């Protein structure tokens, strides 16, 4: 009987902890979903002169974009409101965008000439 009472008492004391963990997990999932719907936007301005320090930062595909790369970038701008908002905040016209790349964390990298 003594073991049973101890077990019930322990379960009652640990129950709020389990609810807190479940709530924390639900909040983390909601934050992750919000991050996926609002990708972070990074704008990289391509300069005319690409020095040795910039070689790794700007891929050749976006330094010298083909018509397909340019068209895909323009389509991505039309379909993603966060990119349009980031460009408007910086005062960059959409026609100057060479391309848009998706980062490993789900964010967008916009290459602008």
Residue, then its C-alpha position, 0 to 999 in steps of 0.5 A: x500500500x505504501x508503494x502505491x501511495x508513493x507512486x500516485x504521489x510521484x505521478x501527481x507531482x510530475x504531471x505538470x512537467x509532462x504538460x509543459x514539455x508537450x506545450x513546449x514541443x507544440x510551440x517549437x513545431x508552430x515556430x518551425x512552421x512559421x519559419x518555413x512559410x516566411x523564409x529569410x531573404x538575403x540580398x547579395x549585390x553583384x559588383x562589376x569587379x569580382x575580386x578573389x574574396x568574392x569568388x566563393x560568395x557569388x556563383x558563376x551561374x548568377x554572375x553571368x545568368x542565362x535567360x532561364x536563370x533570369x526567368x526563374x528568378x523573376x518567377x520566384x519574385x512573383x511567387x514569394x511575397x517576402x522577396x518582393x517586400x525585401x526588395x521594396x524595402x531596399x529600393x531595388x527594382x525587380x528587373x535587376x535580380x539575376x536569380x534566386x537561390x534557396x539556402x540550406x536553411x530554407x531561406x532565399x538568397x537574391x542576387x542583384x546586379 
